[in-house]
Amino acid sequence: MKPKMVIRKADRGDAQRIWDIRVAAIRAQCRGFYSEEILEAWTKGDMADQFVAWVESSFYVATDGDAIVGTGAIDIESGQIDAVFVRPEYMGNGVARRMMAHLEGLALSTELKAVSLDSTLNAAPFYRKCGFIGDAIGVYESPRGFTLDCIPMTKIISRNPPHAQQCGAPDALAGASDL
């Protein structure tokens, strides 16, 4: 099932579907990397108004027809990429690779020299295949009141890279984001 994807700026009306994809992706991909207690804290509850505001300011969605199948966010001032999530039934179909390429393209349209992210433990191999560097375990402090291990990663971006690094792994990821 190769989706006929379109990536567009998210709007307020997308927030609940983005939240639902976030929860499903975390539950599908992070088991075995994080405790059940962390997974429960990370995915329980309803989205906050703060999340809706973040969706409006920073999110993009990958769509297949009317269905939102993937998400991603970028702070265009800092280059921080976040919330790259894919609906479980669409994982392995290039959704995350396309979203990463889109977000990096947005960063390239600015004066940014690098992009960064906090990878979940399960997603780090994917991001490395996309050209991100980082191995040290860090701690992500969630505004929801828990902490989890993550891997801070950075990628130098350029309009004319000598060897463009493309994402080359299936979409087995969930990001370390959770407002």
PyRosetta script that sets phi, psi and omega in degrees:
from pyrosetta import init, pose_from_sequence

init()
pose = pose_from_sequence("MKPKMVIRKADRGDAQRIWDIRVAAIRAQCRGFYSEEILEAWTKGDMADQFVAWVESSFYVATDGDAIVGTGAIDIESGQIDAVFVRPEYMGNGVARRMMAHLEGLALSTELKAVSLDSTLNAAPFYRKCGFIGDAIGVYESPRGFTLDCIPMTKIISRNPPHAQQCGAPDALAGASDL")
pose.set_psi(1, 86.0)
pose.set_omega(1, 174.8)
pose.set_phi(2, -84.8)
pose.set_psi(2, 114.4)
pose.set_omega(2, -178.8)
pose.set_phi(3, -69.3)
pose.set_psi(3, 149.6)
pose.set_omega(3, 171.6)
pose.set_phi(4, -92.2)
pose.set_psi(4, 84.1)
pose.set_omega(4, -169.4)
pose.set_phi(5, -82.9)
pose.set_psi(5, 143.5)
pose.set_omega(5, 169.1)
pose.set_phi(6, -128.3)
pose.set_psi(6, 133.9)
pose.set_omega(6, 175.6)
pose.set_phi(7, -107.0)
pose.set_psi(7, 129.6)
pose.set_omega(7, -178.3)
pose.set_phi(8, -138.4)
pose.set_psi(8, 163.1)
pose.set_omega(8, 175.2)
pose.set_phi(9, -65.9)
pose.set_psi(9, 134.3)
pose.set_omega(9, 177.3)
pose.set_phi(10, -76.1)
pose.set_psi(10, 155.6)
pose.set_omega(10, 174.2)
pose.set_phi(11, -129.9)
pose.set_psi(11, 175.2)
pose.set_omega(11, -177.0)
pose.set_phi(12, -51.8)
pose.set_psi(12, -38.1)
pose.set_omega(12, -178.7)
pose.set_phi(13, -68.0)
pose.set_psi(13, -13.7)
pose.set_omega(13, 179.0)
pose.set_phi(14, -88.6)
pose.set_psi(14, -12.1)
pose.set_omega(14, -168.9)
pose.set_phi(15, -55.6)
pose.set_psi(15, -46.1)
pose.set_omega(15, -177.4)
pose.set_phi(16, -66.0)
pose.set_psi(16, -40.4)
pose.set_omega(16, 178.6)
pose.set_phi(17, -66.7)
pose.set_psi(17, -36.9)
pose.set_omega(17, 176.6)
pose.set_phi(18, -63.5)
pose.set_psi(18, -45.3)
pose.set_omega(18, 178.4)
pose.set_phi(19, -58.6)
pose.set_psi(19, -44.9)
pose.set_omega(19, -178.4)
pose.set_phi(20, -64.4)
pose.set_psi(20, -39.0)
pose.set_omega(20, 177.1)
pose.set_phi(21, -65.7)
pose.set_psi(21, -41.7)
pose.set_omega(21, 177.2)
pose.set_phi(22, -55.4)
pose.set_psi(22, -50.6)
pose.set_omega(22, -179.0)
pose.set_phi(23, -62.3)
pose.set_psi(23, -47.0)
pose.set_omega(23, -178.4)
pose.set_phi(24, -63.3)
pose.set_psi(24, -42.0)
pose.set_omega(24, -179.5)
pose.set_phi(25, -65.7)
pose.set_psi(25, -43.0)
pose.set_omega(25, 178.5)
pose.set_phi(26, -61.8)
pose.set_psi(26, -47.7)
pose.set_omega(26, -179.2)
pose.set_phi(27, -63.9)
pose.set_psi(27, -35.4)
pose.set_omega(27, -177.2)
pose.set_phi(28, -77.9)
pose.set_psi(28, -35.3)
pose.set_omega(28, -169.6)
pose.set_phi(29, -109.7)
pose.set_psi(29, -18.4)
pose.set_omega(29, -173.0)
pose.set_phi(30, -97.5)
pose.set_psi(30, -8.7)
pose.set_omega(30, 176.2)
pose.set_phi(31, -61.1)
pose.set_psi(31, 139.0)
pose.set_omega(31, -177.8)
pose.set_phi(32, 90.6)
pose.set_psi(32, -17.0)
pose.set_omega(32, 177.2)
pose.set_phi(33, -106.7)
pose.set_psi(33, -25.4)
pose.set_omega(33, -179.2)
pose.set_phi(34, -133.9)
pose.set_psi(34, 153.7)
pose.set_omega(34, -179.3)
pose.set_phi(35, -68.4)
pose.set_psi(35, 159.2)
pose.set_omega(35, 176.7)
pose.set_phi(36, -60.7)
pose.set_psi(36, -34.2)
pose.set_omega(36, 178.6)
pose.set_phi(37, -63.9)
pose.set_psi(37, -43.0)
pose.set_omega(37, 178.0)
pose.set_phi(38, -65.7)
pose.set_psi(38, -45.8)
pose.set_omega(38, 179.8)
pose.set_phi(39, -58.8)
pose.set_psi(39, -40.4)
pose.set_omega(39, 179.1)
pose.set_phi(40, -64.7)
pose.set_psi(40, -47.3)
pose.set_omega(40, 179.8)
pose.set_phi(41, -63.1)
pose.set_psi(41, -36.1)
pose.set_omega(41, -176.0)
pose.set_phi(42, -72.1)
pose.set_psi(42, -29.9)
pose.set_omega(42, -172.4)
pose.set_phi(43, -114.5)
pose.set_psi(43, -6.1)
pose.set_omega(43, -178.0)
pose.set_phi(44, -78.9)
pose.set_psi(44, 162.5)
pose.set_omega(44, 172.9)
pose.set_phi(45, 83.5)
pose.set_psi(45, 177.4)
pose.set_omega(45, -179.2)
pose.set_phi(46, -97.6)
pose.set_psi(46, 161.3)
pose.set_omega(46, 177.2)
pose.set_phi(47, -71.5)
pose.set_psi(47, 148.9)
pose.set_omega(47, -179.7)
pose.set_phi(48, -93.5)
pose.set_psi(48, 162.5)
pose.set_omega(48, 174.8)
pose.set_phi(49, -57.7)
pose.set_psi(49, -32.5)
pose.set_omega(49, 178.4)
pose.set_phi(50, -61.2)
pose.set_psi(50, -37.1)
pose.set_omega(50, 178.1)
pose.set_phi(51, -66.3)
pose.set_psi(51, -42.7)
pose.set_omega(51, 179.0)
pose.set_phi(52, -60.3)
pose.set_psi(52, -43.1)
pose.set_omega(52, 178.6)
pose.set_phi(53, -63.2)
pose.set_psi(53, -39.1)
pose.set_omega(53, 178.5)
pose.set_phi(54, -65.0)
pose.set_psi(54, -41.6)
pose.set_omega(54, 176.8)
pose.set_phi(55, -56.4)
pose.set_psi(55, -48.5)
pose.set_omega(55, -178.2)
pose.set_phi(56, -62.7)
pose.set_psi(56, -35.6)
pose.set_omega(56, -174.5)
pose.set_phi(57, -86.8)
pose.set_psi(57, -32.1)
pose.set_omega(57, -165.3)
pose.set_phi(58, -132.6)
pose.set_psi(58, -9.4)
pose.set_omega(58, -171.4)
pose.set_phi(59, -92.0)
pose.set_psi(59, 150.4)
pose.set_omega(59, 171.0)
pose.set_phi(60, -128.3)
pose.set_psi(60, 151.0)
pose.set_omega(60, 178.8)
pose.set_phi(61, -126.3)
pose.set_psi(61, 143.8)
pose.set_omega(61, 171.5)
pose.set_phi(62, -96.7)
pose.set_psi(62, 128.4)
pose.set_omega(62, -178.3)
pose.set_phi(63, -118.5)
pose.set_psi(63, 149.9)
pose.set_omega(63, 172.0)
pose.set_phi(64, -125.8)
pose.set_psi(64, 99.3)
pose.set_omega(64, -170.1)
pose.set_phi(65, 66.7)
pose.set_psi(65, -128.9)
pose.set_omega(65, 178.7)
pose.set_phi(66, -87.7)
pose.set_psi(66, -7.6)
pose.set_omega(66, -175.5)
pose.set_phi(67, -86.4)
pose.set_psi(67, 132.6)
pose.set_omega(67, 169.8)
pose.set_phi(68, -83.4)
pose.set_psi(68, 123.4)
pose.set_omega(68, -175.3)
pose.set_phi(69, -115.2)
pose.set_psi(69, -12.8)
pose.set_omega(69, 178.7)
pose.set_phi(70, -157.8)
pose.set_psi(70, 159.2)
pose.set_omega(70, -178.5)
pose.set_phi(71, -137.2)
pose.set_psi(71, 160.4)
pose.set_omega(71, 172.7)
pose.set_phi(72, -168.4)
pose.set_psi(72, 151.5)
pose.set_omega(72, -179.7)
pose.set_phi(73, -133.7)
pose.set_psi(73, 150.5)
pose.set_omega(73, 174.1)
pose.set_phi(74, -142.9)
pose.set_psi(74, 135.9)
pose.set_omega(74, 169.5)
pose.set_phi(75, -89.1)
pose.set_psi(75, 104.1)
pose.set_omega(75, -172.1)
pose.set_phi(76, -67.4)
pose.set_psi(76, -16.3)
pose.set_omega(76, 177.2)
pose.set_phi(77, -84.2)
pose.set_psi(77, -37.4)
pose.set_omega(77, -177.6)
pose.set_phi(78, -99.9)
pose.set_psi(78, -21.9)
pose.set_omega(78, -175.7)
pose.set_phi(79, 84.0)
pose.set_psi(79, 11.6)
pose.set_omega(79, 179.4)
pose.set_phi(80, -77.4)
pose.set_psi(80, 119.6)
pose.set_omega(80, 175.7)
pose.set_phi(81, -95.7)
pose.set_psi(81, 143.0)
pose.set_omega(81, -175.2)
pose.set_phi(82, -153.1)
pose.set_psi(82, 165.4)
pose.set_omega(82, 168.3)
pose.set_phi(83, 56.0)
pose.set_psi(83, 40.7)
pose.set_omega(83, 174.4)
pose.set_phi(84, -83.7)
pose.set_psi(84, 103.0)
pose.set_omega(84, -177.7)
pose.set_phi(85, -128.8)
pose.set_psi(85, 146.0)
pose.set_omega(85, 179.6)
pose.set_phi(86, -128.6)
pose.set_psi(86, 135.6)
pose.set_omega(86, 174.5)
pose.set_phi(87, -55.6)
pose.set_psi(87, 132.7)
pose.set_omega(87, -175.0)
pose.set_phi(88, -50.9)
pose.set_psi(88, -39.8)
pose.set_omega(88, -178.0)
pose.set_phi(89, -71.6)
pose.set_psi(89, -9.2)
pose.set_omega(89, 177.8)
pose.set_phi(90, -106.4)
pose.set_psi(90, -2.2)
pose.set_omega(90, -179.6)
pose.set_phi(91, -62.9)
pose.set_psi(91, 142.2)
pose.set_omega(91, 179.7)
pose.set_phi(92, 87.4)
pose.set_psi(92, 8.1)
pose.set_omega(92, -178.0)
pose.set_phi(93, -114.9)
pose.set_psi(93, 16.8)
pose.set_omega(93, 175.5)
pose.set_phi(94, 85.5)
pose.set_psi(94, 6.7)
pose.set_omega(94, -177.8)
pose.set_phi(95, -63.5)
pose.set_psi(95, -49.0)
pose.set_omega(95, -178.5)
pose.set_phi(96, -66.6)
pose.set_psi(96, -39.0)
pose.set_omega(96, 178.0)
pose.set_phi(97, -60.6)
pose.set_psi(97, -44.0)
pose.set_omega(97, 179.6)
pose.set_phi(98, -66.1)
pose.set_psi(98, -40.5)
pose.set_omega(98, 178.8)
pose.set_phi(99, -63.8)
pose.set_psi(99, -43.6)
pose.set_omega(99, 179.2)
pose.set_phi(100, -61.8)
pose.set_psi(100, -42.4)
pose.set_omega(100, 178.4)
pose.set_phi(101, -61.5)
pose.set_psi(101, -40.0)
pose.set_omega(101, 179.4)
pose.set_phi(102, -64.9)
pose.set_psi(102, -47.7)
pose.set_omega(102, -178.3)
pose.set_phi(103, -64.2)
pose.set_psi(103, -40.2)
pose.set_omega(103, 177.1)
pose.set_phi(104, -65.4)
pose.set_psi(104, -36.7)
pose.set_omega(104, 176.4)
pose.set_phi(105, -61.4)
pose.set_psi(105, -40.4)
pose.set_omega(105, 176.2)
pose.set_phi(106, -62.2)
pose.set_psi(106, -42.9)
pose.set_omega(106, 179.3)
pose.set_phi(107, -63.5)
pose.set_psi(107, -39.3)
pose.set_omega(107, 179.6)
pose.set_phi(108, -64.4)
pose.set_psi(108, -24.8)
pose.set_omega(108, -179.8)
pose.set_phi(109, -77.0)
pose.set_psi(109, -1.5)
pose.set_omega(109, 178.5)
pose.set_phi(110, -112.9)
pose.set_psi(110, -166.9)
pose.set_omega(110, 177.0)
pose.set_phi(111, -90.5)
pose.set_psi(111, 6.3)
pose.set_omega(111, -178.6)
pose.set_phi(112, -61.8)
pose.set_psi(112, 142.4)
pose.set_omega(112, 177.6)
pose.set_phi(113, -105.6)
pose.set_psi(113, -13.6)
pose.set_omega(113, -177.8)
pose.set_phi(114, -153.5)
pose.set_psi(114, 157.6)
pose.set_omega(114, 170.6)
pose.set_phi(115, -122.4)
pose.set_psi(115, 155.8)
pose.set_omega(115, -178.5)
pose.set_phi(116, -140.3)
pose.set_psi(116, 163.3)
pose.set_omega(116, 177.3)
pose.set_phi(117, -160.3)
pose.set_psi(117, 163.7)
pose.set_omega(117, 173.0)
pose.set_phi(118, -111.1)
pose.set_psi(118, 104.6)
pose.set_omega(118, -176.1)
pose.set_phi(119, -83.0)
pose.set_psi(119, 142.7)
pose.set_omega(119, 167.0)
pose.set_phi(120, -69.2)
pose.set_psi(120, 162.0)
pose.set_omega(120, -177.6)
pose.set_phi(121, -60.6)
pose.set_psi(121, -37.7)
pose.set_omega(121, -178.1)
pose.set_phi(122, -73.2)
pose.set_psi(122, -24.1)
pose.set_omega(122, -174.1)
pose.set_phi(123, -94.2)
pose.set_psi(123, -11.4)
pose.set_omega(123, -175.8)
pose.set_phi(124, -56.4)
pose.set_psi(124, -41.6)
pose.set_omega(124, 178.3)
pose.set_phi(125, -60.2)
pose.set_psi(125, -38.3)
pose.set_omega(125, 176.6)
pose.set_phi(126, -60.3)
pose.set_psi(126, -49.8)
pose.set_omega(126, -177.5)
pose.set_phi(127, -64.9)
pose.set_psi(127, -35.6)
pose.set_omega(127, 175.7)
pose.set_phi(128, -61.2)
pose.set_psi(128, -39.9)
pose.set_omega(128, 177.9)
pose.set_phi(129, -67.9)
pose.set_psi(129, -18.4)
pose.set_omega(129, 175.5)
pose.set_phi(130, -89.6)
pose.set_psi(130, 1.5)
pose.set_omega(130, 176.9)
pose.set_phi(131, 99.1)
pose.set_psi(131, 5.8)
pose.set_omega(131, 179.0)
pose.set_phi(132, -81.4)
pose.set_psi(132, 148.1)
pose.set_omega(132, 180.0)
pose.set_phi(133, -119.2)
pose.set_psi(133, 137.8)
pose.set_omega(133, 176.7)
pose.set_phi(134, 157.4)
pose.set_psi(134, 132.6)
pose.set_omega(134, -180.0)
pose.set_phi(135, -129.8)
pose.set_psi(135, -23.8)
pose.set_omega(135, -174.3)
pose.set_phi(136, -70.6)
pose.set_psi(136, 140.1)
pose.set_omega(136, 176.8)
pose.set_phi(137, -80.6)
pose.set_psi(137, 129.1)
pose.set_omega(137, 175.1)
pose.set_phi(138, -115.5)
pose.set_psi(138, -176.5)
pose.set_omega(138, 179.0)
pose.set_phi(139, -123.1)
pose.set_psi(139, 124.9)
pose.set_omega(139, 175.4)
pose.set_phi(140, -95.2)
pose.set_psi(140, 125.7)
pose.set_omega(140, 178.1)
pose.set_phi(141, -102.2)
pose.set_psi(141, 110.8)
pose.set_omega(141, -176.9)
pose.set_phi(142, -79.3)
pose.set_psi(142, 142.0)
pose.set_omega(142, 173.4)
pose.set_phi(143, -67.9)
pose.set_psi(143, -8.4)
pose.set_omega(143, 177.5)
pose.set_phi(144, -87.2)
pose.set_psi(144, 2.8)
pose.set_omega(144, 170.8)
pose.set_phi(145, 96.7)
pose.set_psi(145, 22.3)
pose.set_omega(145, 176.4)
pose.set_phi(146, -139.7)
pose.set_psi(146, 167.9)
pose.set_omega(146, 175.1)
pose.set_phi(147, -122.4)
pose.set_psi(147, 154.3)
pose.set_omega(147, 174.4)
pose.set_phi(148, -147.7)
pose.set_psi(148, 153.5)
pose.set_omega(148, 177.9)
pose.set_phi(149, -68.5)
pose.set_psi(149, 142.1)
pose.set_omega(149, 175.9)
pose.set_phi(150, -145.8)
pose.set_psi(150, 172.7)
pose.set_omega(150, 177.4)
pose.set_phi(151, -123.5)
pose.set_psi(151, 104.4)
pose.set_omega(151, 175.8)
pose.set_phi(152, -64.4)
pose.set_psi(152, 131.5)
pose.set_omega(152, -175.8)
pose.set_phi(153, -136.0)
pose.set_psi(153, 151.6)
pose.set_omega(153, -179.0)
pose.set_phi(154, -136.3)
pose.set_psi(154, 150.6)
pose.set_omega(154, 174.2)
pose.set_phi(155, -136.8)
pose.set_psi(155, 127.1)
pose.set_omega(155, 173.7)
pose.set_phi(156, -76.4)
pose.set_psi(156, 133.3)
pose.set_omega(156, -179.7)
pose.set_phi(157, -115.9)
pose.set_psi(157, 152.0)
pose.set_omega(157, -179.1)
pose.set_phi(158, -154.4)
pose.set_psi(158, 146.7)
pose.set_omega(158, 176.7)
pose.set_phi(159, -67.9)
pose.set_psi(159, -28.1)
pose.set_omega(159, -178.0)
pose.set_phi(160, -131.0)
pose.set_psi(160, 66.7)
pose.set_omega(160, -178.2)
pose.set_phi(161, -69.5)
pose.set_psi(161, 144.9)
pose.set_omega(161, 178.9)
pose.set_phi(162, -63.2)
pose.set_psi(162, -36.8)
pose.set_omega(162, 178.0)
pose.set_phi(163, -138.9)
pose.set_psi(163, 94.6)
pose.set_omega(163, -177.6)
pose.set_phi(164, -61.3)
pose.set_psi(164, 129.9)
pose.set_omega(164, 179.4)
pose.set_phi(165, -96.0)
pose.set_psi(165, 114.5)
pose.set_omega(165, -180.0)
pose.set_phi(166, -99.7)
pose.set_psi(166, 148.5)
pose.set_omega(166, 174.3)
pose.set_phi(167, -65.8)
pose.set_psi(167, 132.9)
pose.set_omega(167, -174.8)
pose.set_phi(168, -132.9)
pose.set_psi(168, 16.3)
pose.set_omega(168, -178.4)
pose.set_phi(169, -118.8)
pose.set_psi(169, 159.7)
pose.set_omega(169, 175.9)
pose.set_phi(170, -60.0)
pose.set_psi(170, 165.7)
pose.set_omega(170, -175.5)
pose.set_phi(171, -81.1)
pose.set_psi(171, 54.0)
pose.set_omega(171, 179.6)
pose.set_phi(172, -91.5)
pose.set_psi(172, 73.8)
pose.set_omega(172, -177.6)
pose.set_phi(173, -153.5)
pose.set_psi(173, 156.6)
pose.set_omega(173, 167.5)
pose.set_phi(174, -143.5)
pose.set_psi(174, 138.9)
pose.set_omega(174, -177.1)
pose.set_phi(175, -84.9)
pose.set_psi(175, 167.9)
pose.set_omega(175, -178.6)
pose.set_phi(176, -92.7)
pose.set_psi(176, 50.5)
pose.set_omega(176, -177.4)
pose.set_phi(177, -121.2)
pose.set_psi(177, 144.3)
pose.set_omega(177, -179.6)
pose.set_phi(178, -166.1)
pose.set_psi(178, 41.6)
pose.set_omega(178, 176.5)
pose.set_phi(179, -54.5)
pose.dump_pdb("model.pdb")
